[in-house]
Amino acid sequence: MRVRPAFGKKYQPDCYGCIFIPVAGVIGYFICTSILRVVGGNGSRLDQAICIVALIGLVIFIILALRDENRKEILDWKRTCKYSEVAIMSRGCSREGWYDDGNEIRHVRPIYHLDLDPNADQRATYPHIKVIRVDVFSRVYARLQERNTVSIYYKSENPLIFMLEEELS
C-alpha cells in the first residue's frame, strides 16, 4: 500500500569546483607518477606509501561523498513534507526459512511489517483504506518494538507516499 519516495540523482553545479579541480589535478599528477613508478618497478618506499594512502583515501572519499549526497536529498525531501503521528495497530514478522521451488533451494529472509492506522489526510484521500501495511527493515522494526505510535513524513499530494521517521535517520 505504501509507496516509498524516489530519491533520484540531480546534477547541481558546485562553486567549489573552480578551486577543487586544479588542486585535485596537481595532487592527481603526483599520485599518478608514483603509481607509474611503482608499476614500472622503479618506485621507492615513498611512492608505495603514496599509492596505498591514495587508494585508501579514494575509497573513504567516495563513501563519504555518496553518504552526504544521499543524506542531503533525504533532508530536502523531509522539509517539503507534512508530519503526523499515527498509531501502530499491529506488527509482525514472516519467518526466515528455505523452500524448494523445483529448480533450486532458495533462502527467504524474514519480512517485518507494521500495520498503521491512517491519518486524517490519508483517510480523506483514500476513504476505503482501514489499515496501511508497511514493510520495514529489521533495525527499524527493533526501534519501534516498544512503541505504540510512529511519526511519518508524507506528501500532501499523495499521502500514501511517506517515510517513517526512523527510516530517515
Buried (B, 14 or more C-beta within 10 A) or exposed (E): BBEEBEEEEEEEEEEEEEEEEEEEEEEEEEBEEBBEBBEEEEBEEEBBEBBEEBEEEEEEEEEEEEEEBEEEBBEEBBEEBEEBEBEBBEBEEEEEEEEEEEEEEEEEEEBBBBBBBBBEBBBEBBEEEEEBEBBBEEEBBEBBEEEEEBBBBBBEEBBBBBBBBBBBE
